[in-house]
């Protein structure tokens, strides 16, 4: 288990025995799922999981992520987002092993109509080899509990329209899909053009 405090802003701690599911060695012992808040020492694991998510969504061409960049944004003086990581934990011949199998990243937003803060789920991902085990539901439940503890007025996220299995999964949890809303996005030079027009 790693410390939950960074040594310095943006500094990444020493290597740990943690690994992603792609690197996991087989073990006959029972597996236990643990979901814990990500710390600065988990940044490399988070970057790997985000890359797997981008590959799954066929959006690798949009990736600009790096360990130093993510560490500065999430664990610097003004954190822009938070995350929880799902770990498979087991004891192999007396040696504890932790394997990262998914994550949820979220941040605070605000509703003027409700005049309350909300929680926006930016990413939810479970590695393909560990799907169907309830890990995705456990991750959403964890973030929902955080929203509840913070008295959030809304808990929201976006799903790709082709991801029918995800849409059905979210609906089974009681979430509503809002087809009348559209995402408006401005990036790169377009931001500058609007700002300077």
PAZA-112519 format. One line per field, with one value per atom (N, C-alpha, C, O): residue in three letters; x, y, z. Coordinates in pm, whole numbers. Each point is the difference from the previous one (the first is absolute). Example, Ala and Ser with C-alpha at 12.3 -4.5 7.8 and 13.67 -1.06 7.14 Angstrom:
<pts>
rest	(Ala:Ala:Ala:Ala:Ser:Ser:Ser:Ser)
c1	(1319:-89:90:104:-139:82:-77:51)
c2	(-569:119:120:-2:107:119:109:111)
c3	(780:0:0:66:-138:6:73:17)
</pts>
This chain:
<pts>
rest	(Unk:Unk:Unk:Unk:Unk:Unk:Unk:Unk:Unk:Unk:Unk:Unk:Unk:Unk:Unk:Unk:Unk:Unk:Unk:Unk:Unk:Unk:Unk:Unk:Unk:Unk:Unk:Unk:Unk:Unk:Unk:Unk:Unk:Unk:Unk:Unk:Unk:Unk:Unk:Unk:Unk:Unk:Unk:Unk:Unk:Unk:Unk:Unk:Unk:Unk:Unk:Unk:Unk:Unk:Unk:Unk:Unk:Unk:Unk:Unk:Unk:Unk:Unk:Unk:Unk:Unk:Unk:Unk:Unk:Unk:Unk:Unk:Unk:Unk:Unk:Unk:Unk:Unk:Unk:Unk:Unk:Unk:Unk:Unk:Unk:Unk:Unk:Unk:Unk:Unk:Unk:Unk:Unk:Unk:Unk:Unk:Unk:Unk:Unk:Unk:Unk:Unk:Unk:Unk:Unk:Unk:Unk:Unk:Unk:Unk:Unk:Unk:Unk:Unk:Unk:Unk:Unk:Unk:Unk:Unk:Unk:Unk:Unk:Unk:Unk:Unk:Unk:Unk:Unk:Unk:Unk:Unk:Unk:Unk:Unk:Unk:Unk:Unk:Unk:Unk:Unk:Unk:Unk:Unk:Unk:Unk:Unk:Unk:Unk:Unk:Unk:Unk:Unk:Unk:Unk:Unk:Unk:Unk:Unk:Unk:Unk:Unk:Unk:Unk:Unk:Unk:Unk:Unk:Unk:Unk:Unk:Unk:Unk:Unk:Unk:Unk:Unk:Unk:Unk:Unk:Unk:Unk:Unk:Unk:Unk:Unk:Unk:Unk:Unk:Unk:Unk:Unk:Unk:Unk:Unk:Unk:Unk:Unk:Unk:Unk:Unk:Unk:Unk:Unk:Unk:Unk:Unk:Unk:Unk:Unk:Unk:Unk:Unk:Unk:Unk:Unk:Unk:Unk:Unk:Unk:Unk:Unk:Unk:Unk:Unk:Unk:Unk:Unk:Unk:Unk:Unk:Unk:Unk:Unk:Unk:Unk:Unk:Unk:Unk:Unk:Unk:Unk:Unk:Unk:Unk:Unk:Unk:Unk:Unk:Unk:Unk:Unk:Unk:Unk:Unk:Unk:Unk:Unk:Unk:Unk:Unk:Unk:Unk:Unk:Unk:Unk:Unk:Unk:Unk:Unk:Unk:Unk:Unk:Unk:Unk:Unk:Unk:Unk:Unk:Unk:Unk:Unk:Unk:Unk:Unk:Unk:Unk:Unk:Unk:Unk:Unk:Unk:Unk:Unk:Unk:Unk:Unk:Unk:Unk:Unk:Unk:Unk:Unk:Unk:Unk:Unk:Unk:Unk:Unk:Unk:Unk:Unk:Unk:Unk:Unk:Unk:Unk:Unk:Unk:Unk:Unk:Unk:Unk:Unk:Unk:Unk:Unk:Unk:Unk:Unk:Unk:Unk:Unk:Unk:Unk:Unk:Unk:Unk:Unk:Unk:Unk:Unk:Unk:Unk:Unk:Unk:Unk:Unk:Unk:Unk:Unk:Unk:Unk:Unk:Unk:Unk:Unk:Unk:Unk:Unk:Unk:Unk:Unk:Unk:Unk:Unk:Unk:Unk:Unk:Unk:Unk:Unk:Unk:Unk:Unk:Unk:Unk:Unk:Unk:Unk:Unk:Unk:Unk:Unk:Unk:Unk:Unk:Unk:Unk:Unk:Unk:Unk:Unk:Unk:Unk:Unk:Unk:Unk:Unk:Unk:Unk:Unk:Unk:Unk:Unk:Unk:Unk:Unk:Unk:Unk:Unk:Unk:Unk:Unk:Unk:Unk:Unk:Unk:Unk:Unk:Unk:Unk:Unk:Unk:Unk:Unk:Unk:Unk:Unk:Unk:Unk:Unk:Unk:Unk:Unk:Unk:Unk:Unk:Unk:Unk:Unk:Unk:Unk:Unk:Unk:Unk:Unk:Unk:Unk:Unk:Unk:Unk:Unk:Unk:Unk:Unk:Unk:Unk:Unk:Unk:Unk:Unk:Unk:Unk:Unk:Unk:Unk:Unk:Unk:Unk:Unk:Unk:Unk:Unk:Unk:Unk:Unk:Unk:Unk:Unk:Unk:Unk:Unk:Unk:Unk:Unk:Unk:Unk:Unk:Unk:Unk:Unk:Unk:Unk:Unk:Unk:Unk:Unk:Unk:Unk:Unk:Unk:Unk:Unk:Unk:Unk:Unk:Unk:Unk:Unk:Unk:Unk:Unk:Unk:Unk:Unk:Unk:Unk:Unk:Unk:Unk:Unk:Unk:Unk:Unk:Unk:Unk:Unk:Unk:Unk:Unk:Unk:Unk:Unk:Unk:Unk:Unk:Unk:Unk:Unk:Unk:Unk:Unk:Unk:Unk:Unk:Unk:Unk:Unk:Unk:Unk:Unk:Unk:Unk:Unk:Unk:Unk:Unk:Unk:Unk:Unk:Unk:Unk:Unk:Unk:Unk:Unk:Unk:Unk:Unk:Unk:Unk:Unk:Unk:Unk:Unk:Unk:Unk:Unk:Unk:Unk:Unk:Unk:Unk:Unk:Unk:Unk:Unk:Unk:Unk:Unk:Unk:Unk:Unk:Unk:Unk:Unk:Unk:Unk:Unk:Unk:Unk:Unk:Unk:Unk:Unk:Unk:Unk:Unk:Unk:Unk:Unk:Unk:Unk:Unk:Unk:Unk:Unk:Unk:Unk:Unk:Unk:Unk:Unk:Unk:Unk:Unk:Unk:Unk:Unk:Unk:Unk:Unk:Unk:Unk:Unk:Unk:Unk:Unk:Unk:Unk:Unk:Unk:Unk:Unk:Unk:Unk:Unk:Unk:Unk:Unk:Unk:Unk:Unk:Unk:Unk:Unk:Unk:Unk:Unk:Unk:Unk:Unk:Unk:Unk:Unk:Unk:Unk:Unk:Unk:Unk:Unk:Unk:Unk:Unk:Unk:Unk:Unk:Unk:Unk:Unk:Unk:Unk:Unk:Unk:Unk:Unk:Unk:Unk:Unk:Unk:Unk:Unk:Unk:Unk:Unk:Unk:Unk:Unk:Unk:Unk:Unk:Unk:Unk:Unk:Unk:Unk:Unk:Unk:Unk:Unk:Unk:Unk:Unk:Unk:Unk:Unk:Unk:Unk:Unk:Unk:Unk:Unk:Unk:Unk:Unk:Unk:Unk:Unk:Unk:Unk:Unk:Unk:Unk:Unk:Unk:Unk:Unk:Unk:Unk:Unk:Unk:Unk:Unk:Unk:Unk:Unk:Unk:Unk:Unk:Unk:Unk:Unk:Unk:Unk:Unk:Unk:Unk:Unk:Unk:Unk:Unk:Unk:Unk:Unk:Unk:Unk:Unk:Unk:Unk:Unk:Unk:Unk:Unk:Unk:Unk:Unk:Unk:Unk:Unk:Unk:Unk:Unk:Unk:Unk:Unk:Unk:Unk)
c1	(85:-85:88:99:-131:83:-48:-111:196:-37:-106:-5:-79:-100:40:-83:211:50:119:92:-92:115:118:-18:139:117:16:30:-50:0:-101:-42:3:-99:49:108:-189:30:107:31:27:106:-60:-99:157:-47:87:122:-185:71:75:-2:70:77:-89:-120:179:-75:-61:60:-178:-70:-32:17:-62:-34:-134:-43:-23:-129:20:105:-209:9:-138:-100:96:-127:-35:85:-210:-47:78:15:35:75:131:56:-7:128:-18:99:-222:-28:47:-28:98:43:-111:-69:50:-106:26:115:-222:12:-127:-110:125:-114:-81:-111:163:-68:-122:-10:-85:-123:32:93:-174:19:-104:-117:163:-89:9:109:-223:-3:6:-74:163:8:-4:65:-141:-6:50:-56:163:64:24:16:-13:33:140:93:-78:132:87:-48:177:97:102:-1:89:101:87:53:-37:82:-67:64:-193:-74:-6:-66:134:-15:36:-71:178:41:-106:-27:-33:-108:-119:-58:22:-112:25:-89:209:34:-16:-54:99:-14:-147:-38:-45:-142:-70:-86:125:-58:37:-83:204:42:-81:-35:7:-84:-142:-63:12:-133:-4:-94:195:5:6:-61:134:8:-137:-41:-29:-133:-98:-81:89:-93:48:-65:179:58:31:-24:76:30:147:35:50:142:63:94:-145:55:-22:63:-151:-28:85:-4:79:76:115:81:-73:115:48:72:-112:27:144:63:-10:131:-4:-88:182:4:22:-75:175:18:-121:-37:-23:-114:-119:-63:31:-114:25:-90:212:33:-17:-53:97:-13:-146:-37:-46:-140:-84:-92:124:-82:51:-78:209:56:84:80:-99:70:-71:-81:111:-56:-150:-70:21:-144:-48:-13:-13:-40:-124:-101:111:-111:-96:-114:157:-83:48:109:-192:33:-28:-66:118:-24:0:61:-130:10:45:-36:114:52:-51:-1:-43:-41:121:68:-42:114:-47:-86:141:-15:116:117:-151:103:0:-106:221:11:135:95:-89:122:55:-59:170:61:124:104:-115:111:61:122:-210:44:43:42:-53:40:-125:-62:25:-118:19:107:-212:1:-122:-109:129:-110:4:104:-218:-8:-110:-115:150:-98:-87:51:-183:-91:-104:-85:88:-96:15:71:-140:4:-122:-69:43:-101:63:58:-69:53:-117:-89:90:-114:47:112:-200:32:-130:-109:124:-115:-47:80:-211:-59:-107:-9:-72:-96:-127:7:-121:-129:-54:-25:6:-60:-146:-48:-23:-141:-19:-92:179:-10:76:-23:113:90:75:14:33:74:112:-8:110:107:-49:-91:154:-28:130:108:-119:118:-13:-102:206:1:100:117:-165:84:64:-66:193:70:29:-21:69:34:-35:17:-67:-21:53:-40:129:61:36:56:-88:43:71:-50:167:74:-86:-71:75:-90:2:-105:220:9:-69:-18:-21:-63:-145:-59:2:-139:-96:34:-154:-100:13:-70:160:22:-58:15:-81:-59:93:-35:153:96:-47:20:-82:-50:-107:-1:-89:-106:60:-44:145:64:68:-4:65:63:-104:20:-130:-105:-61:-27:5:-55:94:-46:175:98:-8:0:-6:-7:-136:-9:-97:-133:-2:-64:133:8:75:-36:139:73:-92:0:-79:-96:-101:-35:-10:-96:62:-63:185:68:22:1:17:25:-128:4:-118:-130:-12:-50:96:-5:-144:-80:48:-134:-18:-111:221:-5:126:106:-121:112:-18:-94:184:-19:122:111:-134:110:-50:-119:211:-29:33:95:-173:29:-3:-82:171:2:-126:-45:-14:-129:7:-102:223:12:18:-8:33:29:-130:-31:-44:-133:3:-90:193:8:16:-57:136:17:-129:-36:-35:-126:-100:-69:61:-91:41:-84:215:51:-37:-47:67:-32:-150:-42:-38:-146:-42:-93:161:-34:29:-55:141:32:-98:3:-90:-95:41:-66:175:44:-88:-54:40:-79:91:96:-123:67:-81:-122:189:-69:28:94:-174:28:-18:50:-119:-24:119:1:100:118:113:12:69:116:124:-8:122:127:56:7:32:68:143:25:70:141:83:-18:109:94:140:23:70:136:103:-31:154:114:-17:-38:67:-6:-138:-14:-90:-136:-25:-75:138:-12:60:-59:177:65:-82:-10:-50:-78:-122:-34:-31:-116:46:-62:169:50:43:-15:68:55:-93:36:-154:-91:-70:-80)
c2	(-119:119:123:4:96:118:107:-6:103:115:81:-1:72:83:146:88:-61:136:7:-80:174:17:58:71:-101:57:146:83:-49:138:9:-101:223:19:-63:32:-122:-60:-108:-59:30:-101:-139:-24:-67:-137:-83:9:-90:-80:-116:-18:-59:-114:-108:-5:-82:-110:-87:-18:-36:-84:-133:-13:-87:-130:3:-103:221:8:-16:34:-88:-27:9:4:-1:-3:-143:-89:67:-136:-66:-122:204:-56:-62:-86:129:-49:-105:-50:16:-84:-144:-62:9:-140:-86:45:-166:-86:-40:-18:5:-38:-73:39:-147:-84:55:-48:147:52:83:52:-40:76:147:56:5:141:84:-35:147:94:134:45:18:130:110:-2:98:119:123:4:95:126:110:23:45:101:128:-4:118:126:-7:-53:106:4:105:105:-136:95:32:-60:154:38:-119:-6:-88:-118:-97:-91:112:-85:61:-55:166:71:-86:3:-78:-84:-105:-30:-27:-98:67:-57:178:71:27:-17:60:28:-126:6:-120:-126:-35:-43:62:-30:94:-42:169:96:-39:12:-57:-43:-122:-11:-80:-116:45:-54:152:54:62:-24:103:63:-105:17:-123:-108:-65:-28:4:-62:90:-49:180:93:47:83:-138:35:149:64:-9:143:24:103:-199:15:123:58:-18:116:130:102:-103:120:10:101:-205:-3:98:5:73:87:-20:83:-193:-26:-40:-63:100:-45:-5:60:-130:-11:137:34:46:131:93:73:-77:87:-36:89:-217:-42:24:42:-68:22:146:30:61:143:43:82:-136:41:-60:65:-188:-68:16:-7:27:0:124:2:102:125:86:-50:180:91:24:30:-45:15:-121:9:-120:-123:22:53:-95:18:-118:14:-128:-119:-96:15:-113:-107:-133:-6:-99:-133:-105:17:-125:-121:-112:-4:-86:-113:-129:-17:-75:-134:-91:-10:-56:-91:-141:-21:-75:-140:-32:15:-59:-29:-148:-60:2:-141:-27:76:-183:-41:-122:-108:125:-109:-51:66:-180:-63:96:11:59:93:136:85:-63:129:72:-46:159:74:54:50:-61:55:89:-33:146:91:26:34:-51:19:100:-19:126:101:-54:-40:39:-57:100:-35:157:100:129:6:96:128:83:-24:121:102:134:18:78:134:98:-10:104:90:137:15:84:135:71:-44:153:78:94:68:-65:101:75:-14:93:84:19:19:-24:26:134:18:75:128:-19:66:-154:-22:-55:41:-133:-58:83:-13:98:75:-94:26:-136:-99:-59:-5:-37:-73:-139:-57:6:-136:-74:55:-179:-81:-51:-59:81:-46:-113:14:-127:-117:11:-21:55:20:-131:-12:-86:-130:-113:11:-118:-126:-111:-10:-73:-103:-121:12:-128:-128:-74:-7:-49:-71:-113:-66:42:-98:-138:-65:19:-134:-13:-111:224:-4:50:27:-15:44:-114:-118:155:-99:-50:-92:153:-43:99:-19:125:99:114:83:-77:104:139:98:-91:129:55:119:-206:42:44:99:-170:36:137:77:-48:130:112:103:-123:102:19:113:-221:11:78:79:-99:72:150:80:-41:142:58:115:-194:44:28:95:-177:22:130:73:-45:127:117:101:-113:104:20:113:-222:8:67:84:-121:58:150:75:-31:141:78:117:-184:62:55:110:-189:42:3:-89:191:9:-93:-44:16:-88:-85:39:-156:-89:-35:-71:119:-9:-56:5:-58:-41:-11:16:-43:-8:-142:-61:11:-131:12:73:-145:-1:-68:-101:157:-51:-142:-68:23:-137:-104:-120:167:-94:-45:39:-122:-41:-79:14:-96:-77:91:-26:133:96:75:21:18:72:-86:48:-175:-91:-19:-8:0:-16:122:-15:135:121:9:40:-76:3:-97:28:-143:-98:53:-50:152:61:111:53:-17:107:133:101:-101:124:30:-91:219:45:45:73:-116:51:119:-11:123:123:28:73:-129:12:142:31:54:135:94:112:-158:82:-39:-117:215:-22:60:103:-169:50:105:-22:136:104:5:13:-25:-7:94:8:62:88:-38:-8:-16:-40:77:60:-63:53:142:90:-71:132:61:122:-205:52:80:97:-137:77:139:100:-97:128:88:121:-181:77:64:115:-191:56:110:106:-132:96:131:106:-114:119:61:99:-157:51:128:57)
c3	(0:0:0:73:-151:-10:96:51:-28:83:-73:-123:199:-65:-3:-23:47:-6:-95:14:-111:-89:76:99:-147:63:-37:86:-212:-46:-113:-56:24:-105:-130:-50:-4:-129:4:-103:223:8:3:69:-142:-3:92:-4:86:99:-61:-122:204:-48:-56:27:-105:-61:109:106:-132:95:-67:-121:198:-61:-73:-52:47:-68:-150:-55:-11:-142:-61:71:-203:-67:-35:8:-47:-26:-114:-4:-91:-111:47:-68:187:49:109:53:-20:116:-20:-104:203:-2:58:92:-142:53:144:41:37:141:39:-39:117:34:118:25:46:118:-38:-111:207:-23:-22:59:-146:-34:73:6:50:67:-71:-33:8:-65:105:98:-121:84:-90:-104:146:-74:92:107:-151:85:-79:-122:191:-68:-60:62:-182:-63:69:42:-31:53:-108:-108:137:-97:-38:-111:201:-28:-98:-52:27:-94:-140:-88:66:-128:-120:-101:110:-113:-31:-116:222:-18:-69:-92:137:-62:-147:-83:50:-140:-84:-111:162:-73:-21:-109:212:-12:-99:-76:78:-96:-142:-91:70:-134:-45:-118:211:-35:-34:-92:167:-30:-139:-76:42:-131:-111:-106:130:-99:-19:-113:223:-7:-76:-79:102:-63:-138:-64:19:-130:-8:-103:213:8:35:57:-90:34:-65:55:-171:-69:77:-32:131:78:126:70:-40:126:1:-93:199:27:143:54:6:142:23:-85:202:46:152:61:-1:145:66:91:-134:64:-18:91:-209:-28:87:58:-48:80:149:72:-27:140:38:107:-193:29:5:83:-172:-7:113:50:-9:100:143:95:-81:135:29:94:-175:23:102:79:-79:100:-18:97:-220:-27:-81:-122:187:-72:-86:46:-172:-93:2:-44:93:0:108:55:-27:95:-69:-103:163:-58:110:106:-134:82:-92:-118:173:-77:60:122:-208:44:-6:-102:215:10:29:86:-156:39:93:-36:157:101:34:19:-11:36:65:-16:88:69:-72:7:-75:-76:73:0:62:70:102:13:60:103:-51:78:-208:-58:-51:-96:157:-45:-141:-35:-45:-135:-17:45:-111:-34:-149:-56:-8:-144:-31:39:-110:-38:-113:-104:126:-100:-49:-83:131:-46:79:100:-147:69:-34:-100:184:-28:32:107:-198:20:-1:-84:176:17:48:47:-61:48:37:-36:108:45:-111:-63:40:-88:78:122:-190:72:-84:-121:188:-64:49:119:-213:39:38:92:-161:29:142:71:-32:133:104:120:-169:89:94:119:-178:77:-86:-123:192:-68:-42:60:-164:-44:-21:21:-61:-31:-142:-38:-41:-139:-14:33:-83:-23:-138:-102:99:-127:-71:-121:196:-59:96:121:-179:73:-89:-116:170:-84:83:109:-162:56:-112:-112:141:-105:-54:76:-207:-63:65:9:36:57:135:50:11:132:-4:105:-224:-10:32:-13:55:36:142:40:38:139:101:121:-171:89:36:85:-147:35:-45:71:-189:-48:93:33:9:93:132:58:-10:126:-9:95:-209:-20:0:64:-137:-3:138:40:31:135:91:84:-100:82:-26:94:-221:-32:39:42:-55:43:150:45:33:144:30:93:-171:16:-31:71:-179:-36:114:34:23:110:122:64:-32:116:-18:98:-223:-27:-29:-37:54:-23:-142:-21:-75:-141:-49:32:-110:-58:-118:-28:-40:-118:-6:46:-105:-31:-147:-36:-48:-145:-70:53:-173:-86:-143:-27:-64:-144:-47:49:-143:-58:-152:-57:-8:-147:-52:55:-161:-47:-56:-7:-33:-54:110:-25:147:109:67:112:-185:44:131:83:-65:123:121:106:-121:109:27:116:-222:16:77:91:-127:70:145:90:-68:136:86:113:-167:76:27:109:-208:18:110:76:-67:103:140:98:-88:128:36:112:-207:24:-60:21:-98:-66:-120:-63:32:-115:-112:24:-146:-118:-51:-16:-10:-40:-148:-32:-59:-143:-55:-108:182:-51:22:-51:125:25:-95:-37:-2:-86:65:66:-85:54:-95:-121:176:-76:48:119:-212:39:-86:-121:185:-69:48:120:-212:37:-81:-103:151:-74:-50:75:-205:-60:3:-2:8:3:128:-2:113:123:-19:39:-98:-25:-93:21:-125:-94:67:-27:114:71:96:7:65:99:-64:60:-182:-65:-104:-64:46:-104:47:-74)
</pts>
